[in-house]
C-alpha cells in the first residue's frame, strides 16, 4: 500500500505516516545514544543506556519489516519532536559541570524520550489492532513493553543511585 503522505485519508494512512515518523525518531536517537553512553559516568547508567541502544536497534529492524510489508517508500521525513528532545538533553547535559548531576540530567532526559515513545507505540498498536493487523500490533506492543521495561530500570537506578549521588555532589565556589 503506497500512500501520498501529504493526504492522510484513512487510519491505515495515518499508521503508515506515524511509523515513518517514529522510525526516523529511533534512528535519530540511535545516533546520539552512543555519545550519551560515553558522557555517562555511572557504570550502571552506561549499561542501561547500552541495553536501551540495543532495544532501539531492534525497533528499527522490526519497523523496516513493516516498511517492506506496507511498500512504504524510504524514510524521508524528520521527527521534530525527537530532535527537540535531543537538543534539550544536549543543552542540559552540556551545562552540567558535575558528573553525578550530568548523569541525573541524562537519565531524566532519556526518560522524557522514553515516555514519548511509550505513547507513540501504544497508539500505533491500537491503530494496527483496529485495522485487524494483529502481527503488526504485536510488533508495536513489544516496542511499547521494551520502553516500559527500560523506564522501570531507569526509575530504579535513579531512586537507588543516580539521584542520591547527584544530591550529595559538592557545589564548589567558582
N, CA, C and O of each residue as an XYZ file, in Angstrom:
696
protein
N       0.834     -1.178      0.000
C       0.000      0.000      0.000
C       0.877      1.240      0.000
O       1.535      1.525      1.001
N       0.902      1.960     -1.066
C       1.655      3.200     -1.158
C       0.683      4.350     -0.958
O      -0.388      4.397     -1.565
N       1.073      5.259     -0.109
C       0.187      6.372      0.198
C       0.865      7.693     -0.098
O       2.091      7.799     -0.065
N       0.054      8.701     -0.389
C       0.537     10.057     -0.500
C       0.527     10.612      0.927
O      -0.542     10.787      1.512
N       1.697     10.889      1.487
C       1.772     11.275      2.890
C       1.386     12.718      3.137
O       1.398     13.173      4.280
N       1.047     13.440      2.093
C       0.516     14.780      2.256
C      -0.998     14.749      2.363
O      -1.631     15.780      2.594
N      -1.574     13.583      2.196
C      -3.023     13.425      2.199
C      -3.382     12.164      2.969
O      -3.497     11.084      2.389
N      -3.558     12.304      4.277
C      -3.893     11.166      5.121
C      -5.416     11.072      5.186
O      -6.077     11.894      5.820
N      -5.959     10.054      4.517
C      -7.407      9.914      4.424
C      -7.960      8.760      5.247
O      -9.156      8.717      5.534
N      -7.089      7.822      5.630
C      -7.572      6.640      6.336
C      -6.719      6.398      7.577
O      -5.617      6.932      7.706
N      -7.244      5.594      8.474
C      -6.483      5.205      9.658
C      -5.210      4.470      9.242
O      -4.170      4.609      9.885
N      -5.294      3.700      8.179
C      -4.128      2.984      7.667
C      -3.063      3.965      7.187
O      -1.880      3.774      7.466
N      -3.468      5.011      6.469
C      -2.521      6.055      6.045
C      -1.873      6.714      7.258
O      -0.674      6.990      7.264
N      -2.684      6.961      8.283
C      -2.171      7.591      9.494
C      -1.153      6.684     10.192
O      -0.121      7.157     10.667
N      -1.442      5.404     10.251
C      -0.498      4.451     10.842
C       0.809      4.445     10.065
O       1.886      4.504     10.659
N       0.725      4.374      8.749
C       1.931      4.392      7.925
C       2.745      5.665      8.167
O       3.968      5.608      8.302
N       2.076      6.788      8.219
C       2.747      8.063      8.471
C       3.433      8.051      9.836
O       4.600      8.421      9.955
N       2.699      7.623     10.860
C       3.258      7.594     12.209
C       4.458      6.661     12.305
O       5.436      6.977     12.983
N       4.393      5.520     11.635
C       5.521      4.585     11.670
C       6.750      5.227     11.029
O       7.866      5.064     11.522
N       6.549      5.939      9.956
C       7.680      6.644      9.338
C       8.263      7.652     10.321
O       9.483      7.762     10.444
N       7.412      8.380     11.013
C       7.869      9.387     11.964
C       8.636      8.760     13.120
O       9.713      9.240     13.473
N       8.097      7.687     13.722
C       8.821      7.164     14.874
C       9.991      6.282     14.492
O      10.854      6.015     15.328
N      10.046      5.824     13.260
C      11.251      5.114     12.824
C      12.404      6.095     12.684
O      13.519      5.810     13.120
N      12.147      7.237     12.086
C      13.213      8.237     11.978
C      13.593      8.741     13.369
O      14.753      9.073     13.609
N      12.634      8.800     14.279
C      12.943      9.194     15.658
C      13.910      8.194     16.286
O      14.852      8.587     16.973
N      13.680      6.914     16.054
C      14.580      5.882     16.584
C      15.975      6.020     15.981
O      16.974      5.854     16.680
N      16.041      6.320     14.698
C      17.343      6.491     14.044
C      18.063      7.714     14.604
O      19.271      7.670     14.839
N      17.331      8.801     14.818
C      17.915      9.990     15.426
C      18.451      9.668     16.821
O      19.555     10.079     17.179
N      17.667      8.935     17.600
C      18.071      8.561     18.956
C      19.270      7.630     18.930
O      20.189      7.767     19.738
N      19.258      6.690     18.007
C      20.353      5.731     17.874
C      21.688      6.449     17.686
O      22.703      6.043     18.253
N      21.682      7.505     16.895
C      22.909      8.253     16.603
C      23.470      8.931     17.845
O      24.687      8.994     18.020
N      22.596      9.439     18.710
C      23.058     10.201     19.868
C      23.300      9.316     21.097
O      24.060      9.699     21.986
N      22.677      8.160     21.159
C      22.832      7.305     22.345
C      24.281      6.916     22.604
O      24.716      6.911     23.756
N      25.023      6.597     21.581
C      26.425      6.220     21.783
C      27.228      7.371     22.387
O      28.119      7.139     23.204
N      26.928      8.582     22.003
C      27.595      9.750     22.595
C      27.202      9.903     24.059
O      28.040     10.216     24.905
N      25.927      9.681     24.350
C      25.457      9.813     25.723
C      26.027      8.722     26.615
O      26.304      8.964     27.789
N      26.204      7.536     26.076
C      26.816      6.454     26.854
C      28.221      6.877     27.279
O      28.630      6.633     28.414
N      28.949      7.504     26.379
C      30.306      7.972     26.692
C      30.298      9.094     27.722
O      31.237      9.215     28.509
N      29.259      9.911     27.728
C      29.181     11.031     28.669
C      28.760     10.585     30.070
O      29.015     11.297     31.041
N      28.129      9.434     30.189
C      27.684      8.950     31.500
C      28.895      8.515     32.320
O      29.844      7.937     31.789
N      28.849      8.801     33.611
C      29.956      8.366     34.470
C      29.609      7.105     35.248
O      30.499      6.325     35.585
N      28.341      6.896     35.537
C      27.903      5.704     36.264
C      27.959      4.477     35.348
O      27.428      4.491     34.238
N      28.605      3.429     35.829
C      28.688      2.185     35.057
C      27.293      1.594     34.861
O      26.972      1.092     33.784
N      26.471      1.653     35.898
C      25.110      1.116     35.780
C      24.296      1.902     34.752
O      23.517      1.325     33.993
N      24.481      3.210     34.737
C      23.773      4.020     33.747
C      24.270      3.687     32.347
O      23.471      3.541     31.423
N      25.573      3.565     32.186
C      26.136      3.180     30.887
C      25.544      1.847     30.415
O      25.167      1.706     29.252
N      25.466      0.878     31.323
C      24.917     -0.437     30.972
C      23.448     -0.345     30.572
O      23.024     -0.986     29.610
N      22.677      0.442     31.301
C      21.259      0.611     30.963
C      21.091      1.335     29.632
O      20.203      0.997     28.849
N      21.923      2.312     29.375
C      21.841      3.023     28.105
C      22.255      2.120     26.949
O      21.704      2.225     25.853
N      23.215      1.239     27.184
C      23.604      0.281     26.144
C      22.454     -0.686     25.857
O      22.176     -1.003     24.701
N      21.794     -1.147     26.908
C      20.632     -2.025     26.732
C      19.541     -1.280     25.949
O      18.884     -1.852     25.079
N      19.366     -0.006     26.275
C      18.374      0.805     25.569
C      18.756      0.955     24.098
O      17.899      0.870     23.218
N      20.024      1.177     23.839
C      20.505      1.278     22.461
C      20.221     -0.017     21.696
O      19.868      0.023     20.518
N      20.373     -1.150     22.356
C      20.063     -2.436     21.729
C      18.573     -2.537     21.393
O      18.207     -3.030     20.326
N      17.715     -2.068     22.306
C      16.268     -2.055     22.038
C      15.962     -1.170     20.824
O      15.178     -1.544     19.951
N      16.586     -0.004     20.786
C      16.355      0.920     19.679
C      16.734      0.253     18.352
O      16.002      0.362     17.368
N      17.865     -0.429     18.329
C      18.296     -1.130     17.110
C      17.290     -2.210     16.722
O      16.992     -2.381     15.540
N      16.764     -2.941     17.708
C      15.740     -3.957     17.432
C      14.488     -3.318     16.846
O      13.889     -3.854     15.913
N      14.100     -2.180     17.390
C      12.901     -1.492     16.897
C      13.068     -1.089     15.441
O      12.160     -1.283     14.632
N      14.214     -0.535     15.109
C      14.454     -0.098     13.731
C      14.340     -1.287     12.777
O      13.719     -1.175     11.720
N      14.929     -2.410     13.139
C      14.853     -3.615     12.295
C      13.409     -4.083     12.147
O      12.968     -4.403     11.043
N      12.675     -4.123     13.250
C      11.271     -4.567     13.203
C      10.432     -3.632     12.343
O       9.565     -4.083     11.594
N      10.684     -2.341     12.446
C       9.904     -1.382     11.675
C      10.246     -1.452     10.196
O       9.397     -1.178      9.347
N      11.478     -1.815      9.881
C      11.853     -1.986      8.471
C      11.038     -3.104      7.827
O      10.698     -3.017      6.647
N      10.723     -4.148      8.583
C       9.866     -5.219      8.062
C       8.474     -4.675      7.751
O       7.858     -5.056      6.756
N       7.990     -3.791      8.601
C       6.694     -3.160      8.367
C       6.742     -2.378      7.052
O       5.804     -2.435      6.256
N       7.844     -1.645      6.827
C       8.006     -0.899      5.574
C       7.894     -1.821      4.370
O       7.205     -1.512      3.397
N       8.574     -2.947      4.447
C       8.552     -3.892      3.327
C       7.140     -4.406      3.081
O       6.685     -4.441      1.938
N       6.445     -4.805      4.140
C       5.085     -5.325      4.008
C       4.122     -4.276      3.463
O       3.232     -4.585      2.671
N       4.309     -3.043      3.894
C       3.399     -1.960      3.508
C       3.819     -1.277      2.216
O       3.089     -0.432      1.698
N       4.988     -1.634      1.689
C       5.522     -0.991      0.492
C       5.632      0.525      0.688
O       5.263      1.317     -0.178
N       6.154      0.894      1.861
C       6.333      2.299      2.197
C       7.673      2.748      1.621
O       8.679      2.055      1.770
N       7.687      3.905      0.964
C       8.953      4.403      0.414
C       9.952      4.710      1.526
O       9.594      4.754      2.703
N      11.187      4.917      1.145
C      12.239      5.164      2.128
C      11.883      6.350      3.014
O      11.083      7.215      2.657
N      12.506      6.351      4.172
C      12.249      7.404      5.146
C      12.835      8.709      4.626
O      14.031      8.800      4.351
N      11.992      9.699      4.498
C      12.481     10.986      4.026
C      11.980     12.125      4.899
O      12.325     13.283      4.662
N      11.177     11.814      5.898
C      10.663     12.852      6.778
C      11.480     12.860      8.061
O      12.127     11.868      8.400
N      11.449     13.959      8.758
C      12.177     14.047     10.014
C      11.187     14.046     11.163
O       9.982     14.206     10.969
N      11.717     13.862     12.358
C      10.871     13.895     13.541
C      11.329     15.076     14.398
O      12.310     14.990     15.136
N      10.599     16.163     14.277
C      10.952     17.384     15.005
C      10.821     17.202     16.510
O      11.567     17.808     17.278
N       9.884     16.378     16.928
C       9.692     16.146     18.362
C      10.936     15.483     18.952
O      11.463     15.936     19.968
N      11.403     14.410     18.311
C      12.596     13.734     18.819
C      13.797     14.671     18.782
O      14.600     14.691     19.715
N      13.924     15.445     17.712
C      15.054     16.374     17.628
C      15.005     17.382     18.753
O      16.044     17.741     19.307
N      13.808     17.850     19.105
C      13.674     18.795     20.220
C      14.090     18.140     21.540
O      14.771     18.764     22.354
N      13.680     16.881     21.754
C      14.113     16.157     22.963
C      15.637     16.042     22.997
O      16.252     16.279     24.037
N      16.240     15.684     21.883
C      17.698     15.517     21.807
C      18.400     16.850     22.053
O      19.358     16.916     22.823
N      17.929     17.903     21.405
C      18.549     19.216     21.578
C      18.457     19.682     23.027
O      19.429     20.200     23.577
N      17.300     19.502     23.639
C      17.120     19.900     25.041
C      18.036     19.092     25.952
O      18.651     19.647     26.863
N      18.129     17.803     25.718
C      19.002     16.949     26.530
C      20.453     17.384     26.391
O      21.170     17.506     27.384
N      20.882     17.619     25.155
C      22.267     18.045     24.914
C      22.566     19.355     25.638
O      23.624     19.511     26.248
N      21.629     20.288     25.564
C      21.837     21.575     26.229
C      22.000     21.387     27.735
O      22.939     21.918     28.329
N      21.091     20.637     28.352
C      21.175     20.421     29.797
C      22.453     19.681     30.178
O      23.137     20.066     31.127
N      22.771     18.634     29.450
C      23.963     17.831     29.743
C      25.215     18.700     29.658
O      26.104     18.597     30.504
N      25.283     19.540     28.655
C      26.463     20.386     28.470
C      26.608     21.444     29.557
O      27.718     21.908     29.817
N      25.510     21.833     30.194
C      25.576     22.794     31.295
C      26.024     22.145     32.601
O      26.443     22.843     33.524
N      25.941     20.825     32.691
C      26.277     20.128     33.939
C      27.789     20.002     34.090
O      28.450     19.342     33.288
N      28.330     20.642     35.126
C      29.770     20.578     35.361
C      30.135     19.434     36.300
O      31.307     19.068     36.391
N      29.169     18.869     36.992
C      29.407     17.759     37.908
C      28.945     16.456     37.251
O      27.848     16.395     36.696
N      29.773     15.425     37.313
C      29.467     14.149     36.649
C      28.193     13.506     37.184
O      27.407     12.961     36.409
N      27.977     13.561     38.489
C      26.781     12.935     39.072
C      25.518     13.676     38.645
O      24.494     13.055     38.360
N      25.591     14.994     38.602
C      24.438     15.795     38.157
C      24.199     15.571     36.670
O      23.052     15.512     36.227
N      25.280     15.447     35.895
C      25.143     15.155     34.462
C      24.449     13.805     34.263
O      23.601     13.673     33.381
N      24.800     12.804     35.073
C      24.131     11.501     34.978
C      22.642     11.632     35.284
O      21.812     11.025     34.607
N      22.299     12.430     36.308
C      20.881     12.630     36.648
C      20.154     13.322     35.500
O      19.027     12.957     35.168
N      20.790     14.309     34.901
C      20.190     15.018     33.774
C      20.013     14.091     32.576
O      18.972     14.106     31.920
N      21.021     13.297     32.300
C      20.966     12.357     31.178
C      19.859     11.331     31.383
O      19.078     11.054     30.472
N      19.801     10.771     32.588
C      18.766      9.778     32.883
C      17.373     10.399     32.735
O      16.486      9.795     32.132
N      17.183     11.583     33.275
C      15.881     12.244     33.174
C      15.520     12.527     31.711
O      14.367     12.364     31.312
N      16.488     12.942     30.931
C      16.234     13.218     29.511
C      15.839     11.954     28.760
O      14.937     11.977     27.923
N      16.514     10.859     29.062
C      16.177      9.578     28.429
C      14.759      9.172     28.811
O      14.007      8.673     27.974
N      14.396      9.383     30.064
C      13.035      9.016     30.474
C      11.980      9.885     29.796
O      10.893      9.398     29.486
N      12.276     11.154     29.562
C      11.335     12.004     28.827
C      11.105     11.440     27.425
O       9.969     11.340     26.961
N      12.190     11.077     26.767
C      12.106     10.475     25.434
C      11.342      9.164     25.499
O      10.498      8.868     24.654
N      11.659      8.395     26.518
C      11.049      7.093     26.723
C       9.525      7.202     26.862
O       8.790      6.403     26.282
N       9.060      8.180     27.621
C       7.618      8.351     27.818
C       6.921      8.748     26.524
O       5.805      8.304     26.255
N       7.571      9.573     25.732
C       7.035      9.936     24.423
C       6.884      8.679     23.552
O       5.864      8.485     22.890
N       7.916      7.838     23.568
C       7.886      6.648     22.732
C       6.852      5.630     23.223
O       6.238      4.941     22.408
N       6.653      5.527     24.520
C       5.630      4.622     25.052
C       4.266      5.007     24.481
O       3.498      4.144     24.056
N       3.975      6.286     24.473
C       2.663      6.717     23.959
C       2.545      6.500     22.455
O       1.482      6.104     21.978
N       3.612      6.750     21.695
C       3.508      6.561     20.244
C       3.358      5.091     19.879
O       2.592      4.759     18.974
N       4.070      4.212     20.561
C       3.960      2.777     20.254
C       2.616      2.221     20.703
O       2.043      1.361     20.034
N       2.117      2.703     21.822
C       0.786      2.269     22.266
C      -0.291      2.673     21.277
O      -1.197      1.893     20.980
N      -0.190      3.894     20.767
C      -1.150      4.379     19.773
C      -1.046      3.569     18.481
O      -2.063      3.177     17.909
N       0.173      3.320     18.025
C       0.363      2.543     16.792
C      -0.196      1.128     16.954
O      -0.803      0.588     16.029
N       0.007      0.541     18.109
C      -0.532     -0.792     18.364
C      -2.064     -0.773     18.320
O      -2.693     -1.670     17.759
N      -2.644      0.261     18.918
C      -4.110      0.391     18.906
C      -4.635      0.574     17.483
O      -5.643     -0.026     17.111
N      -3.957      1.397     16.692
C      -4.359      1.585     15.299
C      -4.279      0.268     14.535
O      -5.211     -0.100     13.820
N      -3.163     -0.439     14.689
C      -2.976     -1.709     13.977
C      -4.046     -2.720     14.389
O      -4.581     -3.431     13.539
N      -4.357     -2.789     15.665
C      -5.429     -3.694     16.120
C      -6.765     -3.316     15.499
O      -7.512     -4.186     15.053
N      -7.068     -2.021     15.467
C      -8.332     -1.564     14.879
C      -8.414     -1.921     13.399
O      -9.502     -2.132     12.865
N      -7.252     -1.987     12.736
C      -7.205     -2.322     11.316
C      -7.118     -3.826     11.070
O      -7.040     -4.263      9.922
N      -7.131     -4.621     12.142
C      -7.043     -6.073     12.002
C      -5.636     -6.557     11.661
O      -5.467     -7.673     11.170
N      -4.639     -5.734     11.915
C      -3.238     -6.070     11.627
C      -2.579     -6.620     12.896
O      -1.738     -5.964     13.510
N      -2.972     -7.820     13.267
C      -2.583     -8.404     14.546
C      -1.072     -8.522     14.715
O      -0.542     -8.147     15.761
N      -0.376     -9.031     13.717
C       1.080     -9.188     13.824
C       1.769     -7.838     13.962
O       2.705     -7.689     14.748
N       1.314     -6.877     13.214
C       1.882     -5.536     13.289
C       1.618     -4.931     14.667
O       2.498     -4.305     15.257
N       0.413     -5.119     15.169
C       0.074     -4.610     16.501
C       0.994     -5.215     17.557
O       1.394     -4.533     18.501
N       1.327     -6.481     17.400
C       2.228     -7.150     18.344
C       3.626     -6.537     18.301
O       4.273     -6.392     19.338
N       4.090     -6.177     17.109
C       5.413     -5.553     16.979
C       5.442     -4.227     17.752
O       6.383     -3.957     18.497
N       4.416     -3.417     17.568
C       4.371     -2.126     18.253
C       4.161     -2.304     19.753
O       4.710     -1.549     20.555
N       3.372     -3.296     20.126
C       3.158     -3.566     21.546
C       4.465     -4.016     22.201
O       4.771     -3.614     23.324
N       5.232     -4.846     21.498
C       6.536     -5.285     22.029
C       7.459     -4.089     22.218
O       8.164     -4.009     23.224
N       7.465     -3.167     21.275
C       8.285     -1.961     21.401
C       7.832     -1.143     22.612
O       8.660     -0.608     23.350
N       6.523     -1.049     22.811
C       5.988     -0.335     23.971
C       6.439     -1.003     25.270
O       6.836     -0.320     26.213
N       6.381     -2.322     25.322
C       6.813     -3.073     26.507
C       8.306     -2.853     26.758
O       8.715     -2.648     27.900
N       9.122     -2.894     25.700
C      10.557     -2.621     25.843
C      10.791     -1.253     26.477
O      11.619     -1.104     27.376
N      10.059     -0.272     26.000
C      10.202      1.088     26.529
C       9.795      1.140     28.003
O      10.456      1.801     28.804
N       8.730      0.458     28.358
C       8.299      0.434     29.758
C       9.324     -0.271     30.636
O       9.563      0.146     31.770
N       9.932     -1.337     30.121
C      10.950     -2.051     30.896
C      12.167     -1.162     31.149
O      12.669     -1.106     32.271
N      12.634     -0.480     30.129
C      13.803      0.378     30.327
C      13.442      1.546     31.244
O      14.271      1.988     32.039
N      12.222      2.041     31.137
C      11.771      3.114     32.027
C      11.790      2.642     33.478
O      12.241      3.371     34.361
N      11.302      1.427     33.730
C      11.321      0.887     35.092
C      12.754      0.750     35.612
O      13.042      1.098     36.757
N      13.645      0.242     34.762
C      15.053      0.096     35.173
C      15.676      1.454     35.481
O      16.390      1.612     36.472
N      15.398      2.423     34.625
C      15.957      3.757     34.846
C      15.375      4.405     36.103
O      16.088      5.095     36.831
N      14.100      4.189     36.357
C      13.486      4.733     37.575
C      14.151      4.160     38.810
O      14.470      4.894     39.746
N      14.361      2.854     38.819
C      15.025      2.216     39.963
C      16.460      2.723     40.119
O      16.915      2.974     41.235
N      17.159      2.870     39.014
C      18.523      3.375     39.056
C      18.545      4.811     39.582
O      19.422      5.179     40.365
N      17.589      5.608     39.154
C      17.509      6.991     39.632
C      17.278      7.031     41.138
O      17.943      7.781     41.854
N      16.345      6.229     41.612
C      15.990      6.234     43.036
C      17.135      5.732     43.905
O      17.431      6.318     44.946
N      17.771      4.665     43.487
C      18.746      3.986     44.343
C      20.193      4.402     44.134
O      21.051      4.045     44.942
N      20.490      5.144     43.075
C      21.887      5.533     42.856
C      22.033      6.941     42.292
O      22.586      7.819     42.954
N      21.548      7.160     41.093
C      21.873      8.379     40.346
C      21.435      9.650     41.079
O      22.235     10.571     41.242
N      20.188      9.708     41.517
C      19.710     10.918     42.190
C      20.381     11.102     43.552
O      20.634     12.231     43.971
N      20.666     10.008     44.234
C      21.372     10.103     45.518
C      22.774     10.663     45.323
O      23.217     11.521     46.086
N      23.472     10.175     44.297
C      24.814     10.680     44.006
C      24.773     12.152     43.620
O      25.633     12.930     44.034
N      23.777     12.536     42.829
C      23.661     13.934     42.411
C      23.325     14.831     43.598
O      23.766     15.978     43.666
N      22.549     14.303     44.521
C      22.138     15.068     45.697
C      23.335     15.426     46.572
O      23.375     16.505     47.163
N      24.296     14.533     46.655
C      25.449     14.797     47.533
C      26.625     15.428     46.808
O      27.701     15.590     47.383
N      26.425     15.781     45.558
C      27.500     16.450     44.817
C      27.872     17.750     45.523
O      27.020     18.432     46.093
N      29.125     18.068     45.474
C      29.621     19.262     46.156
C      29.575     20.437     45.191
O      30.053     20.363     44.059
N      28.993     21.509     45.671
C      28.944     22.728     44.870
C      30.126     23.591     45.277
O      30.082     24.286     46.292
N      31.184     23.540     44.474
C      32.396     24.304     44.765
C      32.245     25.730     44.275
O      31.685     25.966     43.204
N      32.741     26.684     45.054
C      32.671     28.077     44.593
C      33.509     28.268     43.339
O      34.535     27.615     43.145
N      33.049     29.174     42.500
C      33.743     29.444     41.237
C      34.755     30.545     41.383
O      35.428     30.898     40.414
